[in-house]
Amino acid sequence: GAVVSQHPSWVICKSGTSVKIECRSLDFQATTMFWYRQFPKQSLMLMATSNEGSKATYEQGVEKDKFLINHASLTLSTLTVTSAHPEDSSFYICSASQPDGHSGRGQPQHFGDGTRLSIL
Amino acid sequence: GNSVTQMEGPVTLSEEAFLTINCTYTATGYPSLFWYVQYPGEGLQLLLKATKADDKGSNKGFEATYRKETTSFHLEKGSVQVSDSAVYFCALIITSGTYKYIFGTGTRLKVLA
């Protein structure tokens, strides 16, 4: 099955530092990856859609200068939280879809295991 | 607009009880529908899916039927186990443009031995 690997799984750092989170599709190519943020006991909030070779599409209210997304290859997307502060502490999850071909019906997304970010 | 509404939790059941988690949606066109499960501290795992009306998705004893007439996709399981304790998310995917998911708020299930 399709596997998405996310790294690191847990990070603690001081306020003001930048943190990079990697999302890799291990056995398929993903032209599109998605980044979500999840607050405790809440649903997933889509932050941005990461497109290989082009700029990410951010959802309304998400600061693109704060959450930098790079999708340099068909198997890797990175999310960098710049100058992180305690309010950025959260659970970040990435996902990727396998190519849908011509069905147009939408393939399920495959999720990474998430990254728990704690800013002190 | 497009949205997914799930019953609020938590849902607490005894082992071997019958489970229903309600999910209704509003969407333009004909979305694909999914149920995902999230165990503590982990990402989401696809549980089942249905891509068109009257399709039934099933996996690990869980079932859900895509009901276009009632715009619903309720999750059911005949006999829950303690290991089913998790948060369950109903979702739909919009297939126009980017494949953007719309998630429900999630329903926490706790199964007691």
Interface residues (C-beta under 8 A of the other chain):
Chain A: V4 Q6 T32 F34 K41 Q42 S43 L44 L46 T49 T57 I93 S95 S97 D100 G104 R105 G106 Q107 P108 Q109 H110 F111 G112 D113 G114 R116
Chain B: P31 S32 F34 Y36 G41 E42 G43 L44 Q45 L46 K49 T51 K52 F89 I93 I94 T95 T98 Y99 K100 Y101 F103 G104 T105 G106 R108
